[in-house]
Amino acid sequence: MTLRSAASGTAETPQPPAAPPAGAGAPRRAGRRRGRRRRGRSRSQAWTAHLFLAPWFVGLFAITLGPMIASLYLSFTDYSLLSEAHWVGLKNYDTMFTADDRFTNSLKVTTTYVVVSVPLQLAFALGLAMALDRGLRGLSFYRSVFYLPSLLGGSVAISILWRKIFGTDGIVNTFLGWFGYHGQGWVTSPDTALWTLIVLHVWTFGAPMVIFLAGLRQIPRSLYEAARVDGAGRLRQFRSITLPLLTPIIFFNAVLEVIKSFQSFTQSFVVSGGNGGPVDSTLFYTLYLYIKGFKNYEMGYAAAMAWVLLLIIAALTAVNFLMSRFWVFYGDDR
């Protein structure tokens, strides 16, 4: 069959379609092979990542989530470690808030400890950080020395030493004796025992001090120079420049120290001899939890106390984050 040309009237034979040039499919096949190799490498990298994450997942489920779920169940039971757990519903929580005076007292003691010691510690740490930020020679040495209390403050040895320092024949009373004042046993008096633990907490200022010092180093010096040109004194510079620009650091330290203070245990345990004395004046919440669980063998009640503590810390942390929008200023705020 032929086609006639419209212009010349001659017949034209249709041509078969042109065959693709030799080797035209090679780049396509090579691209597919590269894609398969990339997918193979991605799967291999994914398996490698999962392999390295496996210990963390084992710890998460076996050491963290598993015990948490078990303790939540035990908080609704009567469990003594020596017998089977018996379901009692909300009885532990009801007893805790309505019939346990020592629980109420431990909460009061711990709250007083946190409310007083955390602001004092942060203020002391900030003041010392500002002193170190003035270009002292050997700054790294001083920074290391002042950080040591944070490493040692929670140890049993320091707690024993603290008991000796504030004892009847301790260093504090020896010093006061030079001025004719005969002091009492500070750790054995209900009026002062808690305050010795507050002083110990303030003394562990190293960690927040290092963080404050890092924050101070990030404040541009040009702001202080401009303020001095405008006639601002040191107090005005601190209030208008240092404090606002440090509010994220203050917030960070405050959240961490509040959480850590509610979990304090060793100091109270060692200084009080493990009973929260004298007259429950140093009965921290965690110490009372320990007494209930491992001395009285009321593990179900102790589990309930642990979950109440978790809720208290979570609630305070949430409140801190909600309130931070009113006083914490970040660099991108307008």
Secondary structure, DSSP 8 states (H G I E B T S, - for coil): --EE-TTT--EE---------TTTTHHHHHHHHHHHHHHHHHHHHHHHHHHHHHHHHHHIIIIIIHHHHHHHHHTTEE--SSS--EE-TTHHHHHHHHT-HHHHHHHHHHHHHHHHHHHHHHHHHHHHHHHHTTT-TTHHHHHHHHHHHHHHTTSHHHHHHHHHHTSTTSHHHHHHHTTT-----TTTSTTTHHHHHHHHHHH--HHHHHHHHHHHHTS-HHHHHHHHHTT--HHHHIIIIIHHHHHHHHHHHHHHHHHHHHT--HHHHHHTTTTT-STTTT--HHHHHHIIIIIS--HHHHHHHHHHHHHHHHHHHHHHHHHHHHH---TT--
